[in-house]
Amino acid sequence: MALILISVFTHLVVPRPLRHLTNVTQRQAQGDLTSRVELLPQDEFGQLGTVFNRMTSQLARLIGNLEQRVIEHTRDLDITSEVTRQTTRVFDMDELLRHMANLTREGFNPTHVSVFLYEPKTNRFGTQFIGVVKPQFSGVTITHS
C-alpha cells in the first residue's frame, strides 16, 4: 500500500510543478516575457520558479532599455543624416554653416556648436564657425578665425 501511495505521489504531485515550470519557460522562450511561474511551492521547484521569474524580469528590463537606446541612436542618425544632406544643397559657406548649426542645435540641444575646417596650406584645423546657443539667444553667430 505504501508503495502505491509513493507511486501516486511521484506521478501526480511532483510532475505538476515541473510541467507548469516547463510550460512557462517554453512560452518565455517563444518571446512571451510576461509569462511567470505561478503558485510557487515552498520547495526546490518553488525556488527554481522564483529564479526564473527574476531572470525573466531582468531580461525584459534589459530588452526594454536596449529598445530605448536603439530609438535614441536612430534619432541621432536621422539628425546627422539631415545635416549631411544639407551640405550638398547649400553652396554659400556662411549659410551652410548657419543651417548646419541650427539643425544640430534643434536636434541635439547642445550648449554651443563649433565647426572646424581643415586648412591644407597650413596643415591645421581652424575654427570656421561658432554657433552660440543660449536660452536667451535664439540664433547663431558666425565668426571666422
Backbone as CSV, one residue per row, in Angstrom:
resi,resn,N_x,N_y,N_z,CA_x,CA_y,CA_z,C_x,C_y,C_z
1,MET,0.815,-1.192,0.000,0.000,0.000,0.000,0.868,1.269,0.000
2,ALA,1.910,1.271,0.808,2.817,2.423,0.878,3.473,2.655,-0.466
3,LEU,3.793,1.569,-1.160,4.419,1.670,-2.474,3.472,2.340,-3.473
4,ILE,2.194,2.023,-3.377,1.199,2.619,-4.268,1.069,4.118,-3.974
5,LEU,1.050,4.506,-2.707,0.962,5.925,-2.349,2.186,6.704,-2.838
6,ILE,3.343,6.099,-2.697,4.571,6.752,-3.171,4.515,6.907,-4.685
7,SER,4.025,5.891,-5.378,3.919,5.937,-6.830,2.944,7.023,-7.271
8,VAL,1.774,7.104,-6.629,0.777,8.127,-6.955,1.356,9.518,-6.687
9,PHE,2.005,9.667,-5.550,2.619,10.957,-5.206,3.658,11.364,-6.254
10,THR,4.481,10.434,-6.647,5.542,10.705,-7.614,4.975,11.071,-8.977
11,HIS,3.906,10.443,-9.404,3.341,10.684,-10.736,2.386,11.874,-10.786
12,LEU,1.778,12.232,-9.668,0.811,13.323,-9.685,1.354,14.622,-9.098
13,VAL,1.999,14.549,-7.969,2.396,15.752,-7.259,3.690,16.350,-7.812
14,VAL,4.700,15.554,-8.026,5.990,16.064,-8.486,5.910,16.609,-9.918
15,PRO,5.289,15.917,-10.877,5.284,16.426,-12.251,4.487,17.724,-12.437
16,ARG,3.480,17.990,-11.618,2.641,19.180,-11.818,3.476,20.466,-11.767
17,PRO,4.287,20.712,-10.717,5.108,21.932,-10.730,6.133,21.920,-11.867
18,LEU,6.640,20.753,-12.167,7.629,20.645,-13.238,6.987,20.938,-14.595
19,ARG,5.763,20.430,-14.823,5.052,20.713,-16.073,4.744,22.204,-16.189
20,HIS,4.303,22.790,-15.063,3.992,24.224,-15.069,5.254,25.034,-15.392
21,LEU,6.356,24.702,-14.743,7.626,25.386,-14.983,8.062,25.217,-16.440
22,THR,7.907,24.030,-16.979,8.263,23.762,-18.377,7.386,24.570,-19.324
23,ASN,6.075,24.624,-19.060,5.166,25.394,-19.917,5.515,26.884,-19.917
24,VAL,5.779,27.412,-18.718,6.101,28.833,-18.616,7.407,29.133,-19.347
25,THR,8.420,28.319,-19.136,9.708,28.583,-19.781,9.617,28.419,-21.300
26,GLN,8.751,27.533,-21.783,8.561,27.406,-23.225,7.909,28.667,-23.790
27,ARG,6.923,29.228,-23.074,6.295,30.475,-23.524,7.321,31.612,-23.510
28,GLN,8.163,31.634,-22.498,9.197,32.664,-22.420,10.201,32.508,-23.567
29,ALA,10.562,31.284,-23.868,11.500,31.028,-24.968,10.919,31.470,-26.309
30,GLN,9.593,31.494,-26.427,8.936,31.940,-27.658,8.728,33.460,-27.666
31,GLY,9.209,34.143,-26.614,9.155,35.602,-26.603,8.143,36.211,-25.657
32,ASP,7.353,35.411,-24.964,6.363,35.948,-24.025,7.036,36.199,-22.675
33,LEU,7.630,37.384,-22.530,8.335,37.691,-21.290,7.404,38.199,-20.192
34,THR,6.100,38.168,-20.444,5.138,38.490,-19.391,4.713,37.234,-18.644
35,SER,5.031,36.097,-19.182,4.660,34.821,-18.573,5.497,34.585,-17.315
36,ARG,4.848,34.204,-16.228,5.526,33.968,-14.954,5.076,32.645,-14.354
37,VAL,5.943,32.100,-13.519,5.622,30.883,-12.783,4.703,31.280,-11.638
38,GLU,3.533,30.644,-11.548,2.529,30.962,-10.524,2.492,29.872,-9.461
39,LEU,1.857,30.177,-8.355,1.620,29.203,-7.279,2.885,28.416,-6.937
40,LEU,3.870,29.125,-6.487,5.158,28.514,-6.209,5.122,27.719,-4.901
41,PRO,5.442,26.431,-4.969,5.525,25.638,-3.731,6.775,26.044,-2.940
42,GLN,6.826,25.673,-1.700,7.960,26.018,-0.844,9.011,24.908,-0.887
43,ASP,9.455,24.560,-2.077,10.468,23.518,-2.233,11.422,23.923,-3.352
44,GLU,12.177,22.988,-3.870,13.138,23.281,-4.924,12.465,23.800,-6.187
45,PHE,11.270,23.302,-6.489,10.530,23.788,-7.653,10.154,25.263,-7.466
46,GLY,9.755,25.602,-6.265,9.411,26.990,-5.955,10.623,27.905,-6.077
47,GLN,11.756,27.434,-5.579,12.979,28.222,-5.693,13.370,28.404,-7.157
48,LEU,13.264,27.345,-7.930,13.586,27.415,-9.343,12.632,28.372,-10.066
49,GLY,11.351,28.290,-9.740,10.364,29.192,-10.339,10.644,30.644,-9.990
50,THR,11.029,30.901,-8.741,11.360,32.259,-8.314,12.551,32.794,-9.087
51,VAL,13.560,31.951,-9.269,14.744,32.363,-10.032,14.375,32.634,-11.490
52,PHE,13.537,31.795,-12.081,13.110,32.012,-13.470,12.323,33.321,-13.590
53,ASN,11.443,33.591,-12.626,10.679,34.844,-12.656,11.605,36.051,-12.565
54,ARG,12.581,35.994,-11.675,13.524,37.101,-11.516,14.353,37.284,-12.794
55,MET,14.818,36.172,-13.346,15.626,36.222,-14.565,14.811,36.810,-15.728
56,THR,13.558,36.422,-15.844,12.698,36.919,-16.917,12.436,38.412,-16.753
57,SER,12.230,38.862,-15.524,12.025,40.302,-15.280,13.254,41.098,-15.679
58,GLN,14.422,40.608,-15.305,15.655,41.294,-15.670,15.851,41.309,-17.183
59,LEU,15.557,40.207,-17.830,15.686,40.127,-19.281,14.732,41.106,-19.968
60,ALA,13.498,41.175,-19.495,12.522,42.107,-20.074,12.984,43.547,-19.890
61,ARG,13.536,43.870,-18.723,14.033,45.216,-18.459,15.223,45.546,-19.382
62,LEU,16.135,44.597,-19.555,17.283,44.808,-20.437,16.843,45.036,-21.886
63,ILE,15.888,44.248,-22.335,15.388,44.402,-23.705,14.713,45.760,-23.864
64,GLY,13.936,46.170,-22.864,13.298,47.489,-22.911,14.325,48.607,-22.988
65,ASN,15.393,48.512,-22.195,16.459,49.520,-22.229,17.154,49.524,-23.582
66,LEU,17.399,48.351,-24.119,18.053,48.249,-25.426,17.179,48.867,-26.513
67,GLU,15.888,48.604,-26.468,14.978,49.184,-27.457,14.983,50.708,-27.368
68,GLN,15.016,51.253,-26.155,15.056,52.703,-25.978,16.350,53.281,-26.536
69,ARG,17.450,52.598,-26.303,18.740,53.075,-26.827,18.747,53.043,-28.352
70,VAL,18.150,52.018,-28.945,18.069,51.942,-30.407,17.249,53.110,-30.944
71,ILE,16.152,53.438,-30.286,15.318,54.572,-30.704,16.124,55.867,-30.640
72,GLU,16.859,56.053,-29.542,17.654,57.277,-29.395,18.757,57.355,-30.441
73,HIS,19.446,56.255,-30.680,20.516,56.254,-31.677,19.967,56.463,-33.089
74,THR,18.803,55.902,-33.365,18.173,56.101,-34.672,17.830,57.571,-34.868
75,ARG,17.311,58.207,-33.828,17.001,59.646,-33.893,18.279,60.437,-34.171
76,ASP,19.360,60.112,-33.470,20.633,60.804,-33.676,21.135,60.621,-35.105
77,LEU,21.007,59.411,-35.619,21.440,59.154,-37.004,20.582,59.927,-38.003
78,ASP,19.282,60.034,-37.727,18.400,60.806,-38.615,18.813,62.273,-38.646
79,ILE,19.122,62.829,-37.490,19.550,64.232,-37.421,20.862,64.413,-38.171
80,THR,21.808,63.527,-37.913,23.106,63.599,-38.579,22.948,63.460,-40.090
81,SER,22.070,62.571,-40.507,21.819,62.375,-41.936,21.242,63.639,-42.559
82,GLU,20.332,64.307,-41.859,19.734,65.537,-42.381,20.790,66.638,-42.500
83,VAL,21.656,66.755,-41.512,22.735,67.743,-41.581,23.628,67.446,-42.774
84,THR,23.961,66.181,-42.962,24.815,65.782,-44.084,24.137,66.064,-45.420
85,ARG,22.834,65.781,-45.524,22.088,66.040,-46.760,22.125,67.523,-47.109
86,GLN,22.028,68.361,-46.085,22.001,69.803,-46.328,23.332,70.316,-46.884
87,THR,24.419,69.626,-46.567,25.726,70.083,-47.067,25.816,69.981,-48.584
88,THR,24.995,69.153,-49.199,25.021,69.023,-50.660,24.056,69.988,-51.342
89,ARG,23.236,70.705,-50.581,22.217,71.583,-51.162,22.552,73.066,-51.066
90,VAL,23.356,73.425,-50.085,23.647,74.837,-49.852,25.095,75.094,-50.255
91,PHE,25.319,76.142,-51.075,26.664,76.388,-51.598,27.352,77.593,-50.955
92,ASP,26.611,78.464,-50.305,27.215,79.594,-49.609,27.689,79.104,-48.240
93,MET,28.989,79.275,-47.954,29.575,78.711,-46.742,28.912,79.246,-45.471
94,ASP,28.697,80.564,-45.377,28.077,81.116,-44.170,26.658,80.585,-43.979
95,GLU,25.911,80.520,-45.070,24.540,79.999,-44.991,24.548,78.522,-44.597
96,LEU,25.475,77.763,-45.192,25.586,76.343,-44.886,25.925,76.133,-43.406
97,LEU,26.900,76.879,-42.912,27.298,76.726,-41.512,26.169,77.109,-40.562
98,ARG,25.475,78.187,-40.872,24.341,78.624,-40.039,23.249,77.534,-40.025
99,HIS,22.967,77.015,-41.207,21.923,75.994,-41.319,22.324,74.706,-40.573
100,MET,23.571,74.279,-40.727,24.044,73.076,-40.030,24.006,73.277,-38.515
101,ALA,24.392,74.466,-38.066,24.366,74.740,-36.627,22.940,74.719,-36.096
102,ASN,22.013,75.302,-36.862,20.610,75.292,-36.430,20.049,73.867,-36.370
103,LEU,20.346,73.054,-37.384,19.874,71.668,-37.370,20.469,70.911,-36.186
104,THR,21.750,71.128,-35.936,22.410,70.460,-34.810,21.809,70.925,-33.492
105,ARG,21.587,72.232,-33.367,21.008,72.792,-32.138,19.603,72.245,-31.898
106,GLU,18.785,72.219,-32.943,17.413,71.733,-32.804,17.370,70.248,-32.471
107,GLY,18.273,69.485,-33.070,18.235,68.036,-32.872,18.879,67.551,-31.595
108,PHE,20.012,68.152,-31.212,20.779,67.629,-30.077,20.757,68.540,-28.853
109,ASN,20.357,69.810,-29.014,20.276,70.767,-27.923,21.611,70.951,-27.195
110,PRO,22.702,71.222,-27.932,23.997,71.424,-27.267,24.089,72.837,-26.684
111,THR,25.115,73.089,-25.890,25.327,74.430,-25.352,25.969,75.340,-26.386
112,HIS,26.738,74.791,-27.314,27.289,75.560,-28.423,27.665,74.610,-29.555
113,VAL,27.867,75.188,-30.740,28.234,74.406,-31.913,29.471,75.043,-32.531
114,SER,30.481,74.236,-32.785,31.691,74.715,-33.460,31.962,73.817,-34.658
115,VAL,32.398,74.432,-35.751,32.773,73.681,-36.935,34.256,73.951,-37.187
116,PHE,35.020,72.896,-37.274,36.443,73.017,-37.536,36.709,72.561,-38.966
117,LEU,37.327,73.424,-39.735,37.628,73.112,-41.122,39.134,72.919,-41.280
118,TYR,39.496,71.929,-42.046,40.905,71.634,-42.297,41.453,72.586,-43.350
119,GLU,42.588,73.162,-43.055,43.254,74.075,-43.983,44.519,73.388,-44.490
120,PRO,44.486,72.849,-45.732,45.622,72.083,-46.234,46.917,72.892,-46.343
121,LYS,46.814,74.205,-46.597,48.020,75.024,-46.752,48.844,75.067,-45.461
122,THR,48.140,75.116,-44.336,48.828,75.192,-43.042,48.850,73.852,-42.318
123,ASN,48.135,72.861,-42.872,48.026,71.532,-42.258,47.450,71.625,-40.845
124,ARG,46.450,72.496,-40.681,45.828,72.696,-39.379,44.313,72.774,-39.527
125,PHE,43.661,72.590,-38.392,42.221,72.803,-38.326,41.987,74.173,-37.725
126,GLY,41.048,74.885,-38.286,40.712,76.204,-37.760,39.243,76.269,-37.427
127,THR,38.911,77.070,-36.432,37.511,77.263,-36.085,36.915,78.199,-37.114
128,GLN,36.100,77.656,-37.969,35.480,78.435,-39.036,34.180,79.071,-38.554
129,PHE,33.542,78.408,-37.615,32.204,78.833,-37.239,31.938,78.439,-35.804
130,ILE,31.374,79.355,-35.075,30.932,79.032,-33.715,29.487,79.487,-33.616
131,GLY,28.615,78.577,-33.303,27.224,78.918,-33.100,26.958,78.964,-31.613
132,VAL,26.646,80.123,-31.093,26.386,80.271,-29.669,24.926,79.934,-29.422
133,VAL,24.698,79.028,-28.515,23.332,78.609,-28.220,23.089,78.812,-26.732
134,LYS,22.299,79.818,-26.413,21.949,80.096,-25.018,20.436,80.211,-24.934
135,PRO,19.846,79.952,-23.778,18.386,80.048,-23.668,17.839,81.413,-24.083
136,GLN,18.539,82.497,-23.752,18.039,83.822,-24.077,18.393,84.241,-25.502
137,PHE,19.156,83.421,-26.206,19.596,83.763,-27.562,19.121,82.684,-28.514
138,SER,18.249,83.024,-29.439,17.637,82.005,-30.279,18.405,81.741,-31.577
139,GLY,19.344,82.590,-31.907,20.039,82.424,-33.182,21.454,81.924,-32.993
140,VAL,22.216,82.033,-34.056,23.623,81.640,-34.026,24.440,82.792,-34.578
141,THR,25.694,82.846,-34.188,26.574,83.871,-34.723,27.692,83.194,-35.511
142,ILE,28.190,83.895,-36.493,29.262,83.350,-37.315,30.536,84.133,-36.995
143,THR,31.579,83.405,-36.697,32.877,84.036,-36.515,33.884,83.262,-37.333
144,HIS,34.787,83.939,-37.939,35.845,83.306,-38.722,37.158,83.555,-37.995
145,SER,37.978,82.517,-37.927,39.282,82.714,-37.282,40.387,82.710,-38.305
